[in-house]
């Protein structure tokens, strides 16, 4: 891989690593155990809800951007730049794979277009103002499915040129597990005081 294709590939690779890093923090915070939910809800619920929403919306925006048709560092532009560097049958495979990735990301892109990046009303009638728009359910499975599909696509491209496969989830020191470890210790220390306050309030 060379030239502009290599530049685009490297840019997408960095974006994908960042997406995996942020999503790793999301999973550490919100999917490990119910005990963590208890601690977060009893210490700083508004803060952790904000973090949850920010991490989800970041994944929505970042994944949508990678499958956009009109941005610079996208999978579509990568495929176009690779046309002169790969054989025709592989190029056709990439085009088909890209269509499949787009379908996997469709619900995510709808959330980007109609909720995160823009506010779209259901109609232009005044009575529709303020009413929620109907969107497909956005689940962790859909986000992780999109991440996996894009990672597979990138490794397919890389595998054409080099006999290696890349892992996009980075090792991070000082991540959410580290934060929760100290928060759990502090919570256990202050829990009797919290419970006493609640008993007196009741």
Secondary structure, DSSP 4 states (H G I P E B T S, - for coil): --HHHHHHHHHHHHHHHHHHHHHHHHHHHHSS-HHHHHHHHHH-HHHHHHHHHHHHHHHHHHHHHHT-SSSSSSHHHHHHHHTTTS-HHHHHHHHHHHHHHHHHTHHHHHHIIIIIS----SSSSGGGTTPPPP-----HHHHHHHHHHHHHHHHHHHHHHSS-----S---SS-HHHHHHHHHHHHHHHHHHHHHHHHHH-
